Amino acid sequence: MSIGELQGAAERAILAGVEWKRRRPGRHSPSSPANSHTEAEESLEELGELAESAGAVVVDRAGQTRDGPEAATLIGAGKVRELAALAASTRADVVLFDHDLTPTQQRNLEDQLGVKVLDRTQLILDIFARRARTREGRLQVELARLSYLLPRLTGHGAEMSRMGGGIGTRRGPGETKLETDRRRIAVRIKSLERELDGVRGTRTVHRQQRSAVPLATLALVGYTNAGKSTLFNRLTNASVTADARMFATLDPTVRGAMLPSHRRVLLSDTVGFIRRLPTTLVKAFRATLEEVTEATLILHVVDVSSPYATEHTAHVHKVLGEIGAGQIPQLLVLNKVDRLPHGDARSGCDIAARAHAPSVAVSALTGEGIEALLTKIDEVLPFDLLSRVQFRFPVGEGAGLSMLHELGRVLDVRYGEKFCDVDAEVPESLRQRLAAFVS
């Protein structure tokens, strides 16, 4: 049965969030009441988008403010009774918590609420499991799910054998012996890690092959649903899936694009980031994220029309730092300007000022600003300056001349009996490739 479906109908979900009054070590809690309210609301809105992406229908929301988490249920006995009544009155199938739950908390909540309970990480993992298309993507998602499940087996006991359809219920019948389950999962994790190491090796070979033909690699990164795939399609004339659902694109795609200087570059579309992206996913997708760490320039796409654009930008910077890509040059692409009131670019200016990075305002949907973006990429690429070079090709050497026309700017061609002399403006990488024909 597909995710988000139960007996042929979309699952009815209640969102549950908790706002902490003060910061606690290891907790995602705000630093001030004003900021906390905004962050808590945004996080719950994001959880709702995740639920809809998983195929659920959000029927209600429940919030709470506490000094700290309650050990048994996170939210306390009184709130549990209130949530149980809400689940009964709305005929909810599942309660989605905007926090990570311990195995004990999840079990206690399910017993007392009488419906399925999932935390934020489980929901994200489930969406990834649904969206992965390539073998690599499926391996990465399975590794993340098993890594998350392994330490949570304690206490399930006989319940490991239950089955169900809908969000978060991709587990098959379990075995009664917990140690057997642990061993089987641990063996599978090792097997997945070996397979992904093979994928990683293959990616390394591909990168080495690309580096043999020296082209700059640009990695598109950004918060999920910022418009990366739409921009990727606009720049490369590709047909990567692009829709408004979160995590619509999981598997990386690399395509070529041409800059105004006739330099050819490679663009890589990557998975969208999100606040509190599960560490199991970050680790599992390391092979994919290496495309970012190996990039010459990062195109950081920001949905400038979002009221949370500044926060989203900060979250992406944080993840880039975590994966070792924080020092790579960035170009901020302020996307979706078509959604802003006419002439109102103040939010984009604020984001660019905070990020201390060059920026370009575009609309990937309408094409506005795309030429300016390509020109700016030409300006900020940290290497491969253009130079005027004279080449001499043997008359039968058509490949080199064709490469000049494709990747450089041919200024003059003079044919002789044995040789063809060409004046051209070319990037340094192309001059090196054709060094044998430089006159």
C-alpha positions in Angstrom: 0.0 0.0 0.0 1.4 3.4 -0.9 2.5 6.0 1.7 -0.3 8.3 2.8 -3.0 5.9 1.9 -5.1 3.9 4.2 -7.9 1.7 2.8 -7.8 3.7 -0.4 -8.1 7.1 1.2 -5.5 9.7 2.2 -4.5 9.5 5.8 -5.9 12.2 8.2 -3.1 13.7 10.2 -2.8 16.0 13.2 0.3 18.1 13.6 1.7 18.4 17.1 4.4 21.0 18.1 6.0 22.1 21.3 7.6 25.4 21.9 10.3 25.4 24.7 10.3 28.4 27.0 14.1 28.3 27.4 17.1 26.9 25.5 18.1 23.4 26.5 21.4 21.8 25.5 20.9 19.5 22.5 17.4 20.8 21.8 16.3 22.9 18.9 14.9 25.7 21.0 14.8 29.4 20.3 16.8 32.0 22.1 14.1 34.5 22.7 10.3 34.5 23.0 9.7 36.6 19.9 12.0 34.5 17.7 10.7 31.3 19.3 7.2 32.0 18.3 8.2 32.7 14.7 10.4 29.6 14.5 7.9 27.3 16.1 5.2 28.5 13.7 7.4 28.1 10.7 8.6 24.6 11.8 5.0 23.5 12.2 4.0 24.9 8.8 7.0 23.0 7.3 5.8 19.8 9.0 2.4 20.4 7.3 4.1 20.6 3.9 6.0 17.5 4.7 2.8 15.7 5.6 1.1 16.8 2.4 4.2 15.7 0.4 3.8 12.2 2.0 0.2 12.1 0.8 -1.6 12.9 4.1 -4.4 15.4 4.7 -3.8 17.7 7.7 -7.0 18.0 9.7 -5.9 19.9 12.7 -2.9 21.3 14.6 -2.0 21.2 18.3 0.6 23.4 20.0 2.0 23.6 23.5 4.5 25.7 25.4 6.6 23.9 28.1 9.6 24.5 30.2 11.1 21.2 29.0 10.2 17.8 27.6 8.3 15.2 29.7 10.2 12.0 29.8 7.3 9.6 29.2 5.4 11.4 26.5 7.3 14.6 25.7 4.1 16.7 26.2 2.7 15.6 29.5 -0.4 13.7 30.6 -2.9 16.7 30.3 -1.9 17.4 26.7 -2.0 13.7 25.8 -5.6 13.6 26.9 -6.4 16.7 25.0 -4.7 15.3 21.9 -6.5 12.0 22.2 -9.9 13.8 22.3 -8.8 15.8 19.2 -7.8 12.7 17.3 -11.1 11.0 18.1 -13.2 14.0 17.1 -11.3 14.5 13.8 -11.1 10.8 13.0 -7.4 11.2 12.6 -5.2 8.2 11.5 -1.9 9.5 12.6 -0.3 12.2 14.8 2.9 13.8 13.5 5.2 15.3 16.0 7.5 18.2 15.0 10.2 16.7 17.3 12.2 13.6 17.6 10.6 11.1 19.9 12.4 8.4 22.0 11.2 4.9 21.5 9.5 5.0 24.9 7.7 8.2 24.1 6.5 7.0 20.8 5.2 3.7 22.3 3.5 5.5 25.2 1.9 8.1 22.9 0.5 5.4 20.5 -0.9 3.5 23.4 -2.6 6.5 24.9 -3.7 8.2 21.7 -5.0 5.1 20.0 -3.5 6.1 16.6 -0.2 5.9 14.8 2.5 8.4 16.0 5.4 9.5 13.9 8.1 12.0 14.6 9.7 14.5 12.2 12.6 12.3 11.2 10.4 9.3 10.4 8.2 11.4 8.2 11.2 12.8 6.3 12.7 9.3 5.9 9.4 8.0 4.6 9.2 10.8 1.9 12.8 10.0 0.8 11.9 6.3 0.5 9.0 7.3 -1.8 10.9 9.7 -3.9 14.2 7.9 -4.6 14.3 6.7 -8.1 17.8 5.5 -8.9 19.6 2.5 -7.3 21.9 4.8 -5.5 19.1 6.8 -4.1 17.3 3.7 -2.8 20.4 2.4 -1.2 21.0 5.7 0.5 17.4 5.9 1.8 17.5 2.3 3.1 20.7 2.9 4.9 19.3 6.0 6.6 16.1 4.2 7.6 17.9 1.2 9.0 20.5 3.4 10.8 17.5 5.2 12.4 15.6 2.1 13.3 18.5 0.0 14.8 18.9 1.9 18.1 15.1 2.1 18.4 14.4 -1.6 18.4 14.5 -1.9 22.2 11.1 -2.2 23.6 9.1 -3.1 20.5 9.1 -6.8 21.4 6.2 -8.7 19.9 5.0 -5.5 18.2 7.7 -5.9 15.7 5.4 -8.3 13.8 2.6 -5.9 13.2 1.9 -4.6 9.7 0.0 -1.6 8.5 -0.4 0.7 5.5 0.2 4.4 5.3 2.9 6.9 6.3 5.8 5.4 8.1 4.7 1.8 7.8 7.1 0.3 5.3 8.3 -2.3 7.9 7.5 -5.8 7.1 6.7 -8.6 9.6 9.3 -8.6 12.3 10.9 -11.5 14.1 10.2 -12.2 17.8 13.8 -12.3 18.8 15.2 -8.8 19.2 18.8 -9.8 19.0 18.1 -11.6 15.6 16.6 -8.4 14.3 19.6 -6.4 15.5 22.0 -8.7 13.8 20.1 -8.8 10.6 19.9 -5.0 10.4 23.5 -4.6 11.3 24.6 -7.0 8.6 22.3 -5.2 6.1 23.8 -1.8 7.1 27.3 -3.1 6.5 26.2 -4.5 3.1 24.6 -1.1 2.1 27.7 0.8 3.2 29.9 -1.5 1.0 27.6 -0.9 -2.0 27.6 2.8 -1.4 31.4 2.8 -1.2 31.3 1.3 -4.6 29.0 4.1 -5.8 31.3 6.6 -4.2 34.2 5.1 -6.1 32.3 5.3 -9.3 31.5 8.9 -8.7 35.2 9.6 -8.0 36.1 8.0 -11.3 33.4 10.2 -13.1 34.8 13.3 -11.4 38.3 12.4 -12.5 37.1 11.9 -16.0 35.4 15.3 -15.9 38.5 16.9 -14.5 40.5 15.5 -17.4 38.4 17.8 -19.5 38.8 20.9 -17.3 35.3 22.4 -16.9 34.1 24.3 -13.9 31.4 22.5 -11.9 28.6 24.6 -10.4 26.4 23.0 -7.7 22.8 24.2 -7.2 22.0 24.1 -3.5 19.2 25.6 -1.5 16.3 25.0 0.8 13.8 22.5 -0.4 11.2 24.0 -2.8 13.4 27.0 -3.5 13.1 26.4 -7.3 16.5 24.6 -7.9 15.2 22.1 -10.4 13.2 24.7 -12.3 16.4 26.9 -12.5 18.4 23.8 -13.5 16.0 23.1 -16.4 16.1 26.7 -17.5 19.9 26.8 -17.6 20.5 23.5 -19.2 17.4 22.8 -21.2 17.0 19.6 -19.2 13.8 18.0 -18.0 14.4 17.3 -14.3 11.2 16.8 -12.3 10.2 20.2 -10.8 7.1 20.6 -8.6 6.0 22.3 -5.4 6.3 19.2 -3.2 9.1 19.0 -0.8 12.0 16.8 -1.8 10.7 16.3 -5.3 14.3 15.8 -6.4 16.6 13.4 -4.6 18.9 11.9 -7.2 21.6 14.3 -8.5 21.8 15.2 -12.1 24.7 16.8 -14.0 24.3 18.6 -17.3 26.3 21.1 -19.3 25.6 24.8 -19.8 27.1 27.5 -21.9 28.1 30.9 -20.5 28.2 34.2 -22.5 32.0 34.0 -22.8 31.4 30.6 -24.6 32.9 28.8 -21.6 31.2 25.5 -21.0 30.4 24.6 -17.4 28.8 21.6 -15.6 25.7 22.1 -13.4 24.8 19.7 -10.7 21.3 19.6 -9.2 21.2 18.3 -5.6 18.7 17.4 -2.9 17.1 20.3 -1.1 18.1 21.1 2.5 15.7 21.5 5.4 15.8 22.6 9.0 16.8 19.7 11.2 17.7 17.4 8.3 18.2 14.0 10.0 21.9 13.2 10.5 21.2 9.7 9.3 20.2 11.2 5.9 23.2 13.6 5.8 25.5 10.6 6.4 23.7 8.3 4.0 23.7 10.9 1.2 27.4 11.7 1.6 28.1 10.3 -1.9 25.6 12.7 -3.4 26.7 15.6 -1.3 30.3 15.1 -2.5 29.1 16.7 -5.7 28.7 19.9 -3.7 32.0 19.7 -1.9 33.9 19.2 -5.2 32.2 22.2 -6.9 34.1 25.2 -8.2 31.2 27.5 -7.4 28.0 27.1 -5.4 24.8 28.6 -6.8 22.8 29.1 -3.6 19.1 29.3 -4.7 16.9 31.3 -2.3 13.1 31.6 -2.5 13.1 35.4 -2.0 9.3 35.5 -1.8 9.3 33.3 1.3 8.8 35.2 4.6 11.4 32.9 6.1 14.0 33.4 3.3 16.6 34.7 5.8 16.2 31.7 8.1 16.3 29.3 5.2 19.5 30.9 3.9 21.1 30.5 7.4 20.0 26.8 7.5 21.6 26.1 4.1 24.9 27.8 5.2 24.9 25.6 8.3 24.5 22.4 6.3 27.2 23.5 3.9 29.5 24.0 6.8 28.7 20.6 8.2 29.5 18.8 4.9 32.8 20.7 4.4 31.6 23.0 1.7 31.5 26.2 3.7 34.6 27.8 2.1 33.6 27.2 -1.6 32.7 30.5 -3.3 29.0 31.2 -3.5 26.6 33.2 -5.8 23.2 33.9 -4.3 20.4 33.3 -6.7 17.4 35.2 -5.4 14.7 33.2 -7.1 10.9 33.8 -7.5 11.1 37.6 -7.9 7.9 37.2 -10.0 6.1 36.6 -6.7 7.3 39.9 -5.1 5.3 43.2 -5.3 6.6 45.2 -8.3 10.0 46.6 -7.5 10.2 45.3 -4.0 13.6 43.7 -3.7 14.4 44.8 -0.2 14.3 41.3 1.3 16.7 40.0 -1.4 19.1 42.9 -0.6 19.0 42.1 3.1 19.8 38.4 2.5 22.7 39.2 0.2 24.1 41.7 2.7 23.9 39.1 5.5 25.5 36.4 3.4 28.4 38.6 2.2 28.1 37.1 -1.2 27.3 38.4 -4.7 23.7 38.0 -5.8 21.4 38.0 -8.8 17.6 38.3 -8.8 15.8 35.9 -11.2 12.6 34.1 -11.9 13.4 30.6 -13.0 9.7 30.2 -14.0 9.5 33.2 -16.3 13.2 33.5 -17.3 13.6 37.0 -15.9 17.2 37.7 -14.9 18.6 34.5 -16.4 21.0 36.3 -18.8 22.2 38.5 -15.9 22.8 35.3 -13.9 24.9 33.7 -16.6 26.9 37.0 -16.9 27.5 37.1 -13.2 28.6 33.5 -13.2 31.2 34.4 -15.8 32.4 37.3 -13.6 32.7 35.3 -10.3 34.1 32.0 -11.5 37.5 32.0 -9.7 39.6 30.8 -12.6 39.7 30.1 -16.3 40.2 33.7 -17.5 39.7 34.4 -21.2 42.7 35.2 -23.4 43.3 35.7 -27.1 45.3 32.9 -28.6 46.5 32.0 -32.1 46.2 28.3 -33.1 47.6 26.5 -36.1 45.8 23.2 -37.1 46.8 20.7 -39.8 44.1 20.9 -42.5 42.8 17.4 -41.5 42.5 18.4 -37.8 38.8 19.1 -37.7 38.2 18.1 -34.1 40.2 20.9 -32.6 38.6 23.5 -34.8 35.2 22.2 -33.9 36.1 22.4 -30.2 37.1 26.1 -30.7 33.8 26.9 -32.2 31.9 25.1 -29.5 33.8 26.2 -26.4 35.6 29.4 -27.5 34.9 32.5 -29.5 36.5 32.3 -33.0 37.6 35.7 -34.3 39.3 34.9 -37.6 40.1 31.8 -39.7 42.7 31.6 -42.5 43.1 28.5 -44.6 46.4 27.5 -46.3 47.6 24.5 -48.2 48.7 22.5 -45.1 47.5 24.5 -42.1 44.5 26.4 -40.8 45.4 29.5 -38.7 42.7 30.6 -36.2 42.5 33.6 -33.9 40.2 33.0 -30.9 39.2 34.1 -27.4 39.4 31.0 -25.2 39.3 30.1 -21.5 42.5 28.8 -20.0 41.2 25.3 -19.7 40.6 25.1 -23.5 44.0 26.6 -24.2 45.6 23.9 -22.2 43.6 21.2 -24.0 44.7 22.6 -27.4 48.3 23.5 -26.3 49.8 21.4 -29.0 48.2 23.6 -31.7 49.1 27.0 -30.1 51.3 28.9 -32.6 
